Amino acid sequence: GGTSEMAVISLGGIVVSNSIKIAGDRLDVDIIDFIKKKYNVIIGLGEAEEAKIQIGAATATMTEDKVNIKGRNLSTGLPETVTVTTGDINEAIASSLNEILSVIKLTLEQTPPELAADIMERGIILCGGVANLRNLDRYISEKTGMPVFVAETPTQCVAKGVGMALDSIEVLKKAVKTRRK
């Protein structure tokens, strides 16, 4: 949690990997900061996450969805409700998404050519909570020129992977020993 990991996996092992300390929680903070600057209203993490889930998108959408967010006006100190749009959320998280994209590109640049060809053919798979952000797959695909897919159950991928690794604990031990060398 709290990081975005990028990896190229081949023959059961990690060939290239990078990470960045940006994930869903950072996007929530980005939304809080944006609402504070634009509307002079401070909101909580829960409100920011709810807005991200309900109307958030990595790219512009066909429709401009709206959600009411409750917070406290910084000038008056009184409770206030502001209407936030998909465009607001997109603008709020754009910088963090660009940072994630930079690490994706770095990982692709470090990938051996023969594996890069496989990625071009088979695509990039997104998993984890941020993968649920609307149009994230389209955003990454447009910026990398590669096909991008969201895993069937992106938020459960890590737990399922750990379970599979524990089922094959001897293979996991062998992989860890090989990686340490």
N, C-alpha and C positions, 0 to 999 in steps of 0.2 A: 504494500500500500504506500501511496505517496510518491511512487516512482513510475516512470514509463521505461520499459525494457524493450530493446530491439535486439533480435538475434537471428542469425542465419543458421539453420540446423540442417545437417546432412549426415546420413548414415548413423543416426542416433546420437550425434554429438554436436556441440556448439562450435561452429567454425569462426564466427565473428559475433561479438556482442558489445553493446553500448547501453548506457542508461542515463537518465536525466531525472532530477528530483522535481518533476512536474507531473501531476496526475489530477484526478477529479477534485481533490481538496484545494489544489492551487487554483483551479478554474473557479471554484466557489469564492475564494478570496479575491480573484480578479473581478468577479461580479459585484462583490461588496464594495470594492474600491471604485468601480465604475458608477454604481448607484450613488455613492457618496459624492463623487465629483459632479455628476450630471444633475442629480436631483436634490443634493444637500440633505440626503436622508441616509441614516445608518441602519443597516439591516443585519440580521443574524445569519450564521452559517446555514441554518435550516431553511430559511427563506431563499437564500441564494441557490442552494442545492435544488430546492423545489422548482425554482424558475428555470434552472439549467435542464432539469429533467422534463418539465412540461413544455417549454418552448425553445430550448437551446438548440443551436445548430452550428456546425463548423463552417458552413457556407450559406449564402443567401438562399432563401426558400421561395417557393411559388407564392405562398401566402404569408402574410405578416401576422403571426399569432401574437396574442397579448395575454399578460397575466398581471393581476394586482398583487403588489408586495407591500406588506405592512412593516413599518419601521418607525424611527424617531427622527423628526426634523431637527437638524443640528442648530438651527437658528432659534427656534422657539422652544425646543425641548419637548414638544408635544408629539403624540402619536400621529402618524400620517400614512396614507396609502398612496402609492404611486403606481401608475400603469407602465409596465415595461414590455418592450417588444422583442421579437426574435432578433431584429437588427441590433438592438441594444446588447443582447447577450452575445451575439456574434462579435460585435465590436469589443466587448469587454474581454473576451477570451482569445482574441486574434493573436496577440503577442505570444502567449503561452503555446498556442497551437503551432505558431511559426518556429518556436524553439524545439518543440517535439519533432517537427518536420525536418529541421536541420540535423538532428541526431539520426533520424531515419536515413536521410541522404548520406550522412557520414558512414553509416553502417553499410549502405549499398556500395559506396565508393571503396570500402575496405574488403568487399566480397570478391573472392576469386572469380575471374571471368566465366568459367564454366558453370559456376553456381548462379551467377547473375543471369545467365541465359535461362536457367531453370525458373528463376523468380519471374523473369519476363513472361515466361510461358504459363506458369502456375499461379503466380500472384503472391501478394502479401496478405497475411491473415491477421486480423485485429482481434485481441481478446482483452479481458479486464473491463472494469467499470466504464472507462472513458470510451470504449468501443461502442457503447450505447448512445453516444452523442450523435444526434441526427446529422447525416451527410459527412461524417468524418471519413468514411471510406471514399466518398466522391472527392473530397478535398485532397486527400493523400494521393489518390489516383491522378487527379489533374496536375498536381505538383511534381509527381515522379514519372508520370507516363506509364505506370504499371497498373495491372489489374489489382484491385484491393477488395477483400471480402471480410465480412464480420463473421466470427465464429458463431455457430448455432446457439450456444449458451455462453456468451462471452464472460459473464461475471463468475461462472462456475469453472472456467478452464483451469485456473491455478489449482483449485481443490481437486479436480479430477486428475490433473497431472501428478500431484503429490500422491494421490491414491494409487495411480498406476505405477509410480516409482516405488512405492512401498511394496506393491505386489511383486516387483522385480528387484528386490533389495540387493541381491548379489550383482546384478548388472549395474545398479547405481553405484555401489562401492567401487566397482572396477572403473567406471567412468570418472569418479572423483580422484582415484589414484592416478589415472592417466592424465588428467587435467593438471595435477600438482607437479608433474614432471617437467 
